């Protein structure tokens, strides 16, 4: 079940479901990195061509997207580690 912020509650999933979710998140790392790189590239282009607010907005968006992707994977891995340590 997802909360309003879009993060899943991993506490109710089985260990196998957690591993499937981890595999899915790991497979999304490259597309996310490409998208973040694309945003940074547009921000740099805009900054060098007299952009004002667009570079700042794009850099903030890239930071938030990257941070959220990393946090989701870390939270999932922490839950898997917690479950593995109890068995």
N, C-alpha and C positions, 0 to 999 in steps of 0.2 A: 504494500500500500504506500502510495506516495503522499507526502505532506504538501502543503501549498507552495513550498519553495522548490519542489521538483526532486527532492532527494528521497530515496526509498528508505523504509524502515527495514533493515536487514535482520532484525531480531526474530521475525516470524518465519523466515525462509529456512528450508533445510540446508544441510551442508552441501548437498549436490546442487541445489538451486543457486547457492552462493558461488560455487565454482563456475557454473554456467554464466552467471552474471559477471563474474570476474573476467572470464574469457571474452565476453561481449565488450566490456569496458576496455580491455587491453586492445581489442581489435579496432576500437574507435580512437586510439591514441594518434595514429598517423593522420587520419582525416582531420582530427581536431588541430593537430600541429600545422597542417597545411592551411587550414582556415585562419588560424591565428597569424601565421606567416603572411598570408594574403592581406589581412587587416593591417599588419605592421607595414607591409610594402605600400599599401595605399596611403597610410599615414605619413610615411617618409616622402612619398611623391607629393602629397598635398602640402607638406611642410616646406619642401624645396620650391614649390610653385606658388608661394604666397598664400598658403592656406592659413586660416585663423583658428577656428574651433574644431574643425573636422579632425585634424591630427590628434588632438587631445581626446576627443570622444572615441576615436578608433583605438587609441592606445589603452584607454580605460576598458573598453569592451574586450579587447584582446586579453588584457590582464584578468578580467573577471571570468571569461570563458576558460582560460587556461587554469586558473585557480580552482574553479568549480570541478573541472574534469579531474584534476589531481586529487582534490579532496574526496570526491566520490570513490575513486580507486583506493585511496588510503583508508577510508572508513570501511569499505568492503573487505580489504585485506586484514584490517584489525579485527573485524568480526570473525573472519575465517580463522585467524590466529587464536582468538579467544575460544572458539569452538574446538579447535584442535588441542588446545592445552587442557581442556576439561576431559578429554577422552583418554 
